[in-house]
């Protein structure tokens, strides 16, 4: 059996060491990374262990691993990526924090690049207030047709990935009452969240074209499905998770995602269409995943106290 490649992109906060206050120093950090040879060449560059990139806000960076076959290799890539981000942040007077939202109050500052400025103009507070950090797992596929067949079959399991990775209980200095408030904030984007089953790659591509054609999106890069075909690589991109606190947890998340893709591919080969779950119920599952995992921990503590 062929072992599928897997790669991970992580979004990290840049924060003050003493207070945890997010710092708008992405430009300085990336300049330091570039001087050290640790900076990517742009959005279309091949992901690699040295790639550090901007994200929407100046208080965050994105790292990317190269495609890996072995989980031990992926774990080391994740560790190295975080170490390079930390070194670049240190030269800018900051540290990196693997948290999906800031625990303290913050005024996000947009990166002053054309695309991000256009997003701010078009989407108002949705863009201005969007300081969230996710973890995106790329798994290799043999073809777009295989990819869409897998997308249709993994839909019910994506809320589970969110629940397992939840790492954002605070929003603007307050306990949100959720384990993943990142998902609540991220869901403001018009295309974010789950999808219905597509059936064929033609339907998938037509759906994307029609969404872009409405003028609601700047381009197809803003199709923020929780699982989608990558535009740049022969992969599925699973985007439902918060960024985990440790590199080891990110590697475990990637292992689960790859196993999920392999299981779905086996179902395709058997002719198993998979469960039919309406999008409305799936959205409820996501909400419960973001909320209930926090509540279950609270209940567990209460029982222990008795």
N, C-alpha and C positions, 0 to 999 in steps of 0.2 A: 504494500500500500504506500502510495506517495505521501510524504509528510508535507503538508501545506506550509508555505511561508507565513509568518506573522510579524507585524511591526506595530509600533505604538507611538502615538503623538500625545504628549502631555502638556497641558497649560498650567503654569505656575505663577503664583503671586510674588511680587517684589515688595518686601516689607522692611521696616526699620527693625534692627536687632533688639532694641530695648523695649519697644512698645507694640510691635506687630502691626504698626500703621502702614498701610500700603503706600509705596513711594513711586512717583512718576519718573522713573529713571531708566526706562527701557532703552532709550537711545544711547545713553552712556554705557549701559551694560553691553549692548550689541556692538558698540564701537570697540570696547575692550575685547569682546569675543572675536571680532574681526581681526584685531591686531594679533590675537593669539592663534588665529586660523580656525576658530570654532564657530564661524558664522556661515549660515547657508547662503546660497546665491539668489534666493527669492522664492516665491510661492511655487514655482514650477521645478525647483531643484529636486534632484533625487534625494529622498529622505536618507539621513545617515547619522551616525553617532555624534558628529560634530555640528549638526545643523541646529542653530538657534535662530528663532524668527520672532518678529513682532506678532502681537495679537491686537485685538481691537483697541485695548486701553494701554496707556503708558505704564500702568502698574503691573504688567504681566509679560511673561515670555512664553514661547512655545518651544519644546524640544521634540526631536524625532529620532527614532532608532532606524537602523537599516533593517531590511527584511531578514528574518532569522528562521532557521529550521528547528533549532534546539532551544528549549526554554532556559537552559543554563546560560546560553549565549544571549538570549533576550534580556534576562535579568541583569547581566553584566552591562549590556548596552544601556539599559534604563539607569543603572547606577552611574555610569559614566556620563550620560546625558545630564542627569541631575547635578553631578559634580561640576561639569563645565558651566552649567547655568549658575551654580552657586559661586564659582570663581569669578564669572563675569559680573554677577550682582555685587560681590564684595568690592570689586574695583570701582563700582558706582556707589559705594556706601550703603549697600543693602544686603539682605539675605533673601533666599527663595523659600517659599512656604507652599507645601502641597496641600492646599485647602481649596475647596471648590467655590467658596464665597469668603469674603472678609469677615472675621468675627467682630471687627470694630467699625465705627462709622467711617465712611470714605466718600469723597467726591471723585468719581472716575474722570480721568482725563484722556480724551481720544488721541490716538496716534495721528499726527498731522500728515497723513498720506491721502492722496486723492480719493481712493475707494472708500476709506473710512469716513472721510468728510462727506462724501455723497450719501453714505448710509445715515450719518447723523442728520443730514438735511431731510432725507426722505422719511426716517423712522422716529425722529424726535426722541422722547424720553426712553423709548425701547432701546435705542442705541446708546444714548448718553449714560444710562444707568446700568448698562450691561457689563458688569465686572464679575464674570463667572469663569470657572476653570473646569473643563471636562477632560476626559480621557477617550481618545479615539483609537480603536483597534482595527488594523487592516489585515485581512486574511486573503491569501491568494486564491484565485478562482481560475478555472480553465477557459471560461468564456462568459460573456454577458448573459447568455441564456441560462447557464448554470447558476450564475449569480442571482438572477431574478427568481428562479425556482427556489433557491435557498432563502432569499428575502421573504418570500411568501410563507415559508414553513417555520422561520424562527420568530415570527411576530409575537407569539404568546410568551416567549421567554425573555424578551427585552426588558419588561418591568422587573423581572427577577435580577437582572444585571444591575439595574438602578438601585434596587434595595440592597444588594450585596456591597455596592460601592459607595453608598450614601455617606457624604463627608462635608455637608454644608448646613449645619443646624442654625447658623446665625445669619442675620441680614441687618445691615446698618446698626450694629451694636445690640440687637435684640435677639432673644431666643425666638426663632420663627415658629416653633411647635412642629417643625418638620425635621426629618433626618436629612433630606435633600431639598433645601430651598432653591438651590441652583436650578433644579428642573422646573420649578414654578416660574422663576425669572426668565429662564431660557425659553419657556413656552410662549412668551410674548411674541416671538418672531412668527410671521404669518405661515411659514412652512414647517415649523418645528413640531416634532412629535411623531406618533405612529402613522402608518399608512394602511389602507386596505390592500388586499392581495392584488397583484397586477396580472398574474397569469402568463404573460409573455413579455419579452424584452421590448417588443414593439409598443405594447401598451405603456410600459414604464417610460420609454423615451417620448412617446406622444404626450403623456401626462406632464413630464418636465417641460416640453415645448409649450404646451398650453398654459402652464403656470407662468412661465416667463413671458408668454405672449399677452398676458393680462396687463402687463406693465406694473404689477405690484412688486416685482423683484427687480433688482438691478441686472441680474444675469443668473445663469444656472448654478453658479457657485453659492447662491443663497437658497438653494433647495436643501433645507436643513433637516431632512428626514432622520429619524433615529437610526436607521440603517439604510444605506444607499450604495449604488455602484460608484466607485471612485471615478472622478473625471480624469485623473492623471495616471493612475496605475491599474494593473489588472487585478484589482482587489475588491472585496466588499469592505465598506467602512462602517463599523458599528460605533455609534456616537451617543448611546444612552447614558453612559456612566459618568459619575463625578470622578475627578482626579483622585486616586487613592492617596493615602498619607505616605505610604512607603513604596519603594521600587519593587519590593517583593510582592506586595499586594497587586500592583499593576501587572506584574508578570503572571500572577495567578489569574487575574481577570482575563488577560490575553489567552491563557490556556483554556479557560472556560469558553471563551468566544470561539476559539478554533475548534474545540470539541463540538460546540453547538453547530458550527458550519459542517463539520464532518458528519454529524448525525443527520442533519437535514439533507445532505447529499445522498446518504444511504437511503433515506426515505424516498428521494426522487428516483433513485435506481430501482426501488421496489414498486414504484408506481403509487406510493402512498401520498395522497394529496395533503395530508396534515389536517389539523383541526381548523374548523371554520369558526372564527370569532369575529363578531361585528366590531368595527372601529370604535363604536360608542362604549362597548364593554372594555376594550383594550385601554381606552383613555382612563376609565375608572381604575383599571389595574395599575397604571402608572401613578395615578394620584395616591392610591393606597400604598404603593411601593415607597413613594417619597415620604409619606406621612406615617404609615403604620409601623415601619421598622423603628422609628423613634418611640412610638407609643409602647411597642412591645418591650423595649428596653426599660422604660419607666415602670411598666407592670412587673417586670422581672425583679427590679430593685425593690419594689414595694413588697413583693412576696418574701424576698429574702429578709427584709426588715421584720416581718412578723415572726 
